[in-house]
Structure formats: structure tokens, C-alpha cells
Amino acid sequence: METPLTGRNPLPDVGERLGAQLRFLIEVDKLKTVLRQSPLAAASRRENDAEHSWHLAMMVTVLAEYADEPIDVGHTITLVVVHDLVEIYAGDTPLYDDEGRETQERREREAAEKLFGLLPADQARELRALWDEFEGRKTAEARFAKAMDRLQPLLLNWMARGGTWHTPGVTADTVRARKSVIGDASAPLWTAASAIIAEGERRGWVAPGS
């Protein structure tokens, strides 16, 4: 098992509960080191998971008005901030990595047990419930959070004139299929996303669909 960051430099005694919380907060600093495949719009490098999560939180704040159902914006922001924490241990699984997707659920569930288990029991249950809510997409907030998670890389790929759309075997139909969950939460945003994909296909930034 990977040693938590504070194993290298243990905190002084600040109390059991606060100590566990601070150790967790230090551990999630690792999210800044998890690279995603999406290229940044503002620089010639790939984004990391912490940057991705921040961007999703901003998108929820700005785009909440387009949700098909009323959502609690604060709760939705919490969902997008929590959902990728498991990638600290499970790693990022790119959307178009079909082989990696076969083991993604198992790897991420194991990571959730390990990471959230660093917290006091009540908060471990709370954050795990938030992560499960996002994954299950049973609430309006979770569906909108998932839609943001799919829309954000679409915008970055557009700015990169294709980006990960150039993955071998990926076509415009593949992109539409993997992004269709946007439509589960917002008809207007799915209309916009579909227009972006179609224009990318027209410009040759993604292989044509059937």
C-alpha cells in the first residue's frame, strides 16, 4: 500500500479527528500530480485533475441555468470537486481508452475505500456517499455534474483542434456516444455540444462518423 504523504513528515499531535482531517487534506494534494489527456486551452501542456475539478466547479456555477431540472448548485459543486479524488490512487482513465475502462470501476472503488478511509468515520461515509451519488447519476445534481465532466474536455478538445479526438479509432460517432450523457441533464447544452462535434467533424478535427 502506498504510504500517505504525511508518512514522510508526520504532523505533530493536533488531536485525533483534526489530525485525520489534515492528513487527508495533505494526501489529496496528490490530485495536482494526476495528468489527464485533455490539453489546456491556455498553454501547451495537459491539464491535471485538480485543474479539471476547479474548471468543473466554475462550469456548474456559470451553466446551472441550463439544467433541465432545478439543482442545488452548492451540492453539485461538491460532487464535481469530490468525484475525481479516487484517481489519486486509481489513475486517470481516458474517455477513449476502452481497455482501461474495463477495470476502471474496480480500481476506483478500491481507491475510494482507501482514500476516504483516511477521514474520521462520519466524514468517510459522507464523502463516499457523494462519490457514489456522482457515479450513480440518480439525482438531478449528479446528472448535471456528469454533464459538466463530459462538456469540459469537449471545450478543451475544440480549442486544441481535436486533441484527444485524434485517438486512433475514435470517430465523430464515438465522441457523440461518449458525450451523450450531457443530454441526460441539459437539452440546451447537448444541442451546443452536438454543434461543436459536428463542426469539428466538418473541419476534419475528428474522423467522420458513419
Secondary structure, 3 states (H helix, E strand, C coil): CCCCHHHCCCCCCCCHHHHHHHHHHHHHHHHHHCEEEEECCCCCCEEEHHHHHHHHHHHHHHHHHHCCCCCCHHHHHHHHHHCCCCHHHHCCCCCCCHHHHHHHHHHHHHHHHHHHCCCCHHHHHHHHHHHHHHHHCCCHHHHHHHHHHHHHHHHHHHHCCCHHHHCCCCEHHHHHHHHHHHHHCCHHHHHHHHHHHHHHHHCCCCECCC
